[in-house]
Amino acid sequence: MKKVIMGNHALSYGAMLSRSQVIAAYPITPQTQVVELLSEMCADGTLQAKFIKVESEHSAMAACIGASAAGARAFTATSSQGLALMHEMLHWASGGRLPVVLGNINRAMAPGWTIWTDQNDSLSQRDTGWIQFYCASNQEVVDTVIQAFKVSEALAIPSMVVLDAFALSHTYEVVDIPDQAKVDAYLPPFNPPYRVTPDDPRAFGGLTGPEHYMELRYKLQKDMEKVPEMIERTGREYETTFGRYLGLVDDYLCDDAEIILVTSGTAGYTARVAVDEMRDRGLKVGNLRIKVFRPFPFEIVRRLTQSAKKIAVVDRNISYGHHGIFAQELKSAIYGHGGYKPVFGFIAGLGGRDITPASFREVVDTTISHERSEEEIVWIGVKK
Amino acid sequence: MIEMRFHGRGGQGTVVASKILADALAKEGNFVQAYPEFGVERRGAPVFSFIRIDNKPIYDKSRIYAPDHVVVVDPTLVEAIDVTEGLKDGGWIIINSDKKPADFKFPAKFKVATINATEIAVRNKLGTLGAPIVNTAITGAIVKILNLTKLESLLEAIGDVITIKPQNNQKAAREAYEKA
């Protein structure tokens, strides 16, 4: 069934179709409609779930952790400052190997007080042991929530499904809402091997000394390393049922490209418009939209950038004192593979400043006209 | 691709107007993208909403700066702001007003149409006399003037989106469609 829905409601539909059993959330702009619709769905019986109102995002994640440990499928959504407040509990969810799924609306961090998009909120959670998906359309949001539960539950690692504030959260698009019976077949009920129950008492997250802790982390990393293959496999399975492949990246005209744009989020779709224009001008440009940031899809990124002469990474985020974060990751992925290739790092669109096709034209012009990047960071659209 | 901008005031249902239009167009197999002004809305303050329409997937997620057409839901905005900003030559300016198109002094490169959506809304008991809800009436005029969808698709979309007095809203849209 096709429906015109906003990105926030795409998250709600994803959580509903996945038959989330516990939803605990605290409202924050621009995420509010996600939980508004889910609370309505819980109230009118569309979704058989326990909706837990909490007093903070820290508690929201704590409630999801408790629910997940008890064997319930748990979902929450937040944004920016709310995600920052969850930080401690994010470690607890991944360390506890609890497959919670969280929708995060990318909103820049204050101050100055802001509600507009950039990726520093979710990228600040890079090392918490969560899988991170960055979406570019409302269709991708619905589909990815369903896939995220499947991947997370298979490997006992939580997932974050991320979308841009306003550019996706408040933007209405046509979405093919997956059929519930087909989703049920794709995503069977959550059935963890261990759960908190009086029938089978166990200790969870207890004191772990130096003789055991490292092995727990080793196992988390080893399972993280299995995620790319799992995403590709479940993505193909999704394609068989629903006709849409859900992969690690979205590569557009990369095969013969001399310059490859590396992008993410909604800007990764806008980049395609610019690529089409530049192809019309005879420029061999491609766009590699990174969908899964954690674990970083090293192998496919190396393969797709192999024949490019230059790479231009456009980051809607910054690691202060270093580079854009995707630029760092890209360099680390290709280092030592296939010789030297100049990587240009661009920063654009912080705090909701628009990223337009013209932004990408500027990016490509700079990349063409320089042998290598003369500056560590090239800023796009900044008033210096 | 057609790109449009709506001008209204917070509380008039400007965003809902673009949502209804998106719904109606999607019913006829179009690709659509509708979004409000990115930010916070205050009742009575000037607000914007936007819509992109195409027969193929829409990848451009940047904002609309050069619309093909503009819709002015609140006529007082014509004096307050430049509703033609970025408007492409030959574009329509569709205004909710009891005046005639010639009463507005816009450059000749634009086409002007008026529809008295306020009168239609009040007569159909939509909103109050002081704060009529004109968004459904104006969508009727838009689809007629721009030949965007069949009236039936619009009425169906109104039935889907509007939960309060859906029949009155459909009647208002039909009247505006017939008058425009």
Boltz contact constraints between the chains, C-beta under 6 A:
constraints:
  - contact:
      token1: [A, 4]
      token2: [B, 22]
      max_distance: 6.0
  - contact:
      token1: [A, 4]
      token2: [B, 23]
      max_distance: 6.0
  - contact:
      token1: [A, 4]
      token2: [B, 26]
      max_distance: 6.0
  - contact:
      token1: [A, 166]
      token2: [B, 38]
      max_distance: 6.0
  - contact:
      token1: [A, 167]
      token2: [B, 61]
      max_distance: 6.0
  - contact:
      token1: [A, 170]
      token2: [B, 35]
      max_distance: 6.0
  - contact:
      token1: [A, 170]
      token2: [B, 36]
      max_distance: 6.0
  - contact:
      token1: [A, 171]
      token2: [B, 35]
      max_distance: 6.0
  - contact:
      token1: [A, 172]
      token2: [B, 19]
      max_distance: 6.0
  - contact:
      token1: [A, 172]
      token2: [B, 22]
      max_distance: 6.0
  - contact:
      token1: [A, 172]
      token2: [B, 34]
      max_distance: 6.0
  - contact:
      token1: [A, 173]
      token2: [B, 33]
      max_distance: 6.0
  - contact:
      token1: [A, 174]
      token2: [B, 26]
      max_distance: 6.0
  - contact:
      token1: [A, 266]
      token2: [B, 61]
      max_distance: 6.0
  - contact:
      token1: [A, 269]
      token2: [B, 59]
      max_distance: 6.0
  - contact:
      token1: [A, 269]
      token2: [B, 61]
      max_distance: 6.0
  - contact:
      token1: [A, 270]
      token2: [B, 60]
      max_distance: 6.0
  - contact:
      token1: [A, 270]
      token2: [B, 61]
      max_distance: 6.0
  - contact:
      token1: [A, 270]
      token2: [B, 62]
      max_distance: 6.0
  - contact:
      token1: [A, 272]
      token2: [B, 59]
      max_distance: 6.0
  - contact:
      token1: [A, 273]
      token2: [B, 59]
      max_distance: 6.0
  - contact:
      token1: [A, 273]
      token2: [B, 60]
      max_distance: 6.0
  - contact:
      token1: [A, 354]
      token2: [B, 62]
      max_distance: 6.0
  - contact:
      token1: [A, 354]
      token2: [B, 63]
      max_distance: 6.0
  - contact:
      token1: [A, 356]
      token2: [B, 62]
      max_distance: 6.0
